[in-house]
Amino acid sequence: MQQVELSEQLSISRIVHGMWRLADWNYTPNQVINLVEDCLEIGIDTFDHADIYGNYMAEELFGQALSQTPELNQKIKIVTKCGIKLVSSKRPDNYIQHYDTSYDHIIWSAENSLKMLKRDCLDLLLIHRPNPLNNPHEIARAFSKLKADGKVKEFGVSNYLPRQFDTLQSHLDFPLVTNQVEISVSALQEFDNGNIDQFQKIGLSPMAWSPLSGGTIFKGETHRFLTIRNVLHKVSDEYGVSIDQIMYAWLLKHPVNIIPIVGSGKVKRIQSAVEALKIELTTQQWFQIWVASRGENVP
């Protein structure tokens, strides 16, 4: 599978596997290992985590499984995120969900992720959400420390707007390498908030969470979702594929080099996403879906 070069130090697979629901799948360690092996076999070598996934359990479950096969752990790349604090029995001091992007918390969170994942180095660490109490100097200081100590290779953000990205970047001596945002056939806000333009301006490849619209396309009954779904079926029939593959192909066609995160634990669904790499939508087909989602023709 094609690799996307985020920096001279880090390339990741064109499709990334997401571990948000790992704790919900109730997989045994062997099943986790089998999933990782299946992903590697079809070309996916990058796995997306966050400290909070699975009520702070996903990283640990993944790490415990991969610790049984250290050689397999060396073949994969890990993305994880920090900065959100959940109300949880695992974090009894948190009485309200909030953000923490302080120097101390970023350092602690990265080191805890390394401990949970049984790794010596994270390939990519992201700030999970913009913080209204943001102190870019603190974030930059933490990133620089983790990089200097060899604990994290590269850094980025998630759900940041262009001005928030620029503010943090201005405090760093090295470039942020990605912004993980929501992009799908029904989530077009990144085209309106300036992010897509910024990605192209600085040559940054974004990661796309919820690339299948969180499943709403398949079951949503509003006029908008019905319209999008009808167009997706029309286009998918022309290729003889499923509509989820067309949704991935729609993202993959964009020249900004969007990297979809596939959140399924079923190998068949992951394989379907990978097969979408072979689909070349025409410009008119891409705009058919765009117009269906916008609800109006382009001017």
C-alpha positions as CSV (number, residue, x, y, z in Angstrom):
1,M,0.0,0.0,0.0
2,Q,1.1,3.6,-0.7
3,Q,2.7,5.3,2.3
4,V,2.1,9.0,3.1
5,E,5.2,10.9,4.0
6,L,4.4,13.1,6.9
7,S,8.0,14.1,7.5
8,E,11.5,12.8,6.7
9,Q,11.2,10.8,9.9
10,L,7.7,9.3,9.5
11,S,5.6,7.8,6.8
12,I,2.2,6.1,7.5
13,S,-0.1,3.9,5.5
14,R,-2.6,5.6,3.2
15,I,-5.3,4.0,5.3
16,V,-5.0,4.0,9.1
17,H,-6.8,1.7,11.4
18,G,-8.6,3.3,14.4
19,M,-8.8,1.7,17.9
20,W,-11.6,3.9,19.3
21,R,-13.9,1.0,19.9
22,L,-11.3,-1.7,20.8
23,A,-12.7,-2.0,24.3
24,D,-16.2,-2.6,23.0
25,W,-15.1,-5.4,20.7
26,N,-14.3,-7.7,23.7
27,Y,-11.4,-9.2,21.8
28,T,-9.0,-11.6,23.4
29,P,-5.3,-10.8,23.1
30,N,-5.0,-13.3,20.3
31,Q,-7.8,-11.7,18.4
32,V,-6.1,-8.3,18.7
33,I,-2.9,-9.9,17.4
34,N,-4.8,-11.5,14.5
35,L,-6.4,-8.1,13.7
36,V,-3.0,-6.4,13.5
37,E,-1.6,-9.2,11.4
38,D,-4.5,-9.0,9.0
39,C,-4.1,-5.2,8.7
40,L,-0.4,-5.6,8.0
41,E,-1.2,-8.2,5.4
42,I,-3.4,-5.8,3.5
43,G,-1.0,-2.9,3.8
44,I,-2.1,-1.0,6.9
45,D,0.7,-0.5,9.3
46,T,-0.5,2.5,11.3
47,F,-2.9,2.4,14.3
48,D,-4.7,5.4,15.7
49,H,-5.3,5.6,19.5
50,A,-6.0,8.2,22.2
51,D,-5.5,8.0,25.9
52,I,-9.2,8.2,26.6
53,Y,-10.4,5.6,24.1
54,G,-12.4,2.8,25.7
55,N,-12.6,4.7,29.0
56,Y,-8.8,4.8,29.2
57,M,-8.6,1.0,28.4
58,A,-7.9,0.8,24.6
59,E,-4.1,1.5,24.8
60,E,-3.6,-1.0,27.6
61,L,-5.6,-3.7,25.9
62,F,-3.6,-3.2,22.7
63,G,-0.3,-3.1,24.5
64,Q,-1.0,-6.2,26.5
65,A,-1.9,-8.1,23.3
66,L,1.1,-6.9,21.3
67,S,3.5,-7.6,24.2
68,Q,3.0,-11.2,23.4
69,T,4.6,-10.6,20.0
70,P,7.3,-7.9,20.4
71,E,8.4,-8.5,16.8
72,L,5.0,-7.6,15.5
73,N,4.9,-4.4,17.7
74,Q,8.1,-3.3,15.8
75,K,6.4,-3.5,12.5
76,I,3.6,-1.0,13.3
77,K,3.3,2.7,13.8
78,I,1.3,4.2,16.6
79,V,-0.6,7.5,16.6
80,T,-2.1,8.6,19.9
81,K,-3.7,11.7,21.4
82,C,-3.9,13.5,24.7
83,G,-5.5,16.5,26.3
84,I,-9.0,15.4,27.1
85,K,-9.8,14.4,30.7
86,L,-12.9,12.3,31.1
87,V,-15.1,11.8,34.2
88,S,-14.2,8.2,35.0
89,S,-13.6,5.8,37.8
90,K,-10.1,5.4,36.4
91,R,-9.5,9.1,36.9
92,P,-11.3,9.8,40.3
93,D,-10.0,13.3,40.5
94,N,-11.9,14.4,37.4
95,Y,-15.4,15.6,38.4
96,I,-16.1,17.4,35.1
97,Q,-14.9,16.6,31.6
98,H,-12.3,19.1,30.6
99,Y,-9.1,19.7,28.7
100,D,-5.6,19.8,30.0
101,T,-2.7,20.7,27.7
102,S,-0.3,21.8,30.4
103,Y,3.3,20.8,30.1
104,D,3.0,18.4,33.0
105,H,0.0,16.6,31.7
106,I,1.3,16.2,28.1
107,I,4.5,14.7,29.4
108,W,2.7,12.4,31.9
109,S,0.1,11.4,29.2
110,A,2.8,10.6,26.6
111,E,4.8,8.5,29.1
112,N,1.7,6.8,30.3
113,S,0.7,5.9,26.7
114,L,4.2,4.4,26.2
115,K,3.7,2.4,29.3
116,M,0.2,1.2,28.3
117,L,1.3,0.4,24.7
118,K,4.5,-1.3,25.8
119,R,6.6,0.8,23.6
120,D,9.8,2.9,23.8
121,C,8.6,5.6,21.4
122,L,5.4,7.0,19.9
123,D,5.4,7.6,16.2
124,L,3.0,10.5,16.4
125,L,1.4,12.4,19.3
126,L,-1.6,14.8,18.8
127,I,-3.4,17.3,21.0
128,H,-6.9,15.9,20.9
129,R,-8.9,19.1,21.0
130,P,-8.3,22.8,21.0
131,N,-8.2,24.0,24.6
132,P,-9.9,27.4,25.5
133,L,-7.2,27.6,28.3
134,N,-4.6,26.9,25.7
135,N,-1.0,27.9,26.4
136,P,1.0,27.3,23.2
137,H,4.3,27.8,25.0
138,E,3.5,25.0,27.4
139,I,2.5,22.6,24.6
140,A,5.6,23.5,22.6
141,R,7.8,23.0,25.6
142,A,6.3,19.6,26.2
143,F,6.6,18.6,22.5
144,S,10.2,19.7,22.4
145,K,11.1,17.8,25.6
146,L,9.5,14.6,24.3
147,K,11.2,14.9,21.0
148,A,14.6,15.6,22.6
149,D,14.2,12.6,24.9
150,G,13.4,10.3,21.9
151,K,9.9,9.4,23.3
152,V,7.9,10.8,20.4
153,K,9.0,11.1,16.7
154,E,6.5,13.6,15.4
155,F,3.7,15.8,16.6
156,G,0.4,17.2,15.3
157,V,-3.1,18.3,16.4
158,S,-6.7,17.2,16.1
159,N,-9.8,19.3,15.4
160,Y,-7.8,22.5,15.2
161,L,-8.8,25.5,13.1
162,P,-6.2,27.2,10.9
163,R,-5.5,30.1,13.3
164,Q,-5.2,27.6,16.3
165,F,-2.8,25.5,14.2
166,D,-0.7,28.6,13.3
167,T,-0.5,29.8,16.8
168,L,0.9,26.5,18.1
169,Q,3.2,26.2,15.1
170,S,4.7,29.7,15.8
171,H,6.0,28.4,19.1
172,L,7.7,25.3,17.7
173,D,11.1,24.9,16.1
174,F,9.9,21.9,14.0
175,P,6.7,21.5,11.9
176,L,3.5,19.9,13.1
177,V,2.9,17.1,10.6
178,T,-0.9,16.6,10.6
179,N,-4.3,17.7,11.8
180,Q,-6.8,15.0,12.4
181,V,-10.2,16.3,11.6
182,E,-13.7,15.1,10.7
183,I,-14.2,14.9,6.9
184,S,-16.7,12.8,5.1
185,V,-19.4,13.1,2.4
186,S,-21.7,14.6,5.0
187,A,-19.1,16.6,7.0
188,L,-17.8,19.3,4.8
189,Q,-17.0,22.0,7.4
190,E,-13.2,21.6,6.8
191,F,-13.8,23.1,3.3
192,D,-15.5,26.1,4.8
193,N,-13.4,26.8,7.9
194,G,-10.1,27.3,6.0
195,N,-8.5,24.0,6.9
196,I,-8.4,22.4,3.4
197,D,-6.9,25.6,2.0
198,Q,-4.3,25.6,4.8
199,F,-3.4,22.0,4.3
200,Q,-2.7,22.6,0.6
201,K,-0.8,25.8,1.4
202,I,1.7,24.1,3.7
203,G,1.6,20.7,2.1
204,L,0.1,18.9,5.1
205,S,-1.9,15.6,4.8
206,P,-4.9,15.6,7.1
207,M,-6.2,12.4,8.9
208,A,-9.9,12.0,8.6
209,W,-11.9,10.6,11.5
210,S,-15.4,9.3,11.0
211,P,-14.9,8.9,7.2
212,L,-18.2,7.0,6.9
213,S,-20.1,9.8,8.7
214,G,-20.4,7.8,11.9
215,G,-22.7,5.4,10.1
216,T,-25.5,8.0,9.7
217,I,-25.4,7.7,5.9
218,F,-26.5,4.1,6.2
219,K,-29.5,4.8,8.4
220,G,-30.2,8.5,8.4
221,E,-33.7,9.4,7.2
222,T,-33.5,13.1,6.8
223,H,-33.9,14.5,3.3
224,R,-30.2,15.3,3.2
225,F,-29.1,11.9,4.2
226,L,-31.6,10.2,1.8
227,T,-30.3,12.4,-1.0
228,I,-26.7,11.6,-0.3
229,R,-27.4,7.9,0.0
230,N,-29.3,7.8,-3.3
231,V,-26.4,9.4,-5.1
232,L,-23.9,7.1,-3.4
233,H,-25.9,4.1,-4.6
234,K,-26.1,5.5,-8.1
235,V,-22.3,6.0,-8.3
236,S,-21.6,2.7,-6.5
237,D,-23.8,0.8,-9.0
238,E,-21.6,2.2,-11.8
239,Y,-18.6,0.5,-10.3
240,G,-20.2,-2.5,-8.9
241,V,-19.0,-1.8,-5.3
242,S,-20.6,-0.9,-2.0
243,I,-21.4,2.7,-1.0
244,D,-18.8,2.7,1.8
245,Q,-16.1,2.2,-0.8
246,I,-17.4,5.2,-2.7
247,M,-17.4,7.3,0.5
248,Y,-13.7,6.4,0.9
249,A,-12.9,6.9,-2.8
250,W,-14.5,10.4,-2.5
251,L,-12.0,11.3,0.2
252,L,-9.1,9.6,-1.5
253,K,-9.6,11.6,-4.7
254,H,-9.0,14.9,-3.1
255,P,-5.5,16.3,-3.9
256,V,-4.9,17.3,-0.3
257,N,-4.1,13.6,0.3
258,I,-6.7,12.8,3.0
259,I,-5.8,9.8,5.2
260,P,-9.0,8.0,6.3
261,I,-9.1,6.3,9.7
262,V,-11.1,3.0,9.5
263,G,-12.7,2.2,12.8
264,S,-14.1,-1.3,12.2
265,G,-12.9,-4.4,14.0
266,K,-14.1,-6.6,11.1
267,V,-11.4,-7.5,8.6
268,K,-13.9,-7.6,5.8
269,R,-14.8,-3.9,6.4
270,I,-11.2,-2.9,6.6
271,Q,-10.4,-4.7,3.4
272,S,-13.3,-2.9,1.8
273,A,-11.7,0.4,2.7
274,V,-8.4,-0.7,1.2
275,E,-10.1,-1.8,-2.0
276,A,-11.4,1.8,-2.4
277,L,-7.8,2.8,-3.3
278,K,-8.4,1.2,-6.6
279,I,-11.5,3.3,-7.4
280,E,-10.9,6.4,-9.5
281,L,-14.0,8.6,-9.3
282,T,-14.5,11.0,-12.2
283,T,-14.6,14.7,-11.4
284,Q,-18.3,14.8,-12.2
285,Q,-19.0,11.8,-9.9
286,W,-17.2,13.6,-7.1
287,F,-19.3,16.7,-7.7
288,Q,-22.5,14.7,-7.8
289,I,-21.8,13.7,-4.2
290,W,-20.7,17.2,-3.2
291,V,-23.9,18.7,-4.6
292,A,-26.0,16.1,-2.9
293,S,-24.4,16.9,0.4
294,R,-24.5,20.7,0.0
295,G,-28.1,20.6,-1.2
296,E,-27.4,23.0,-4.0
297,N,-25.5,23.2,-7.3
298,V,-22.2,24.9,-7.5
299,P,-22.6,28.5,-8.8
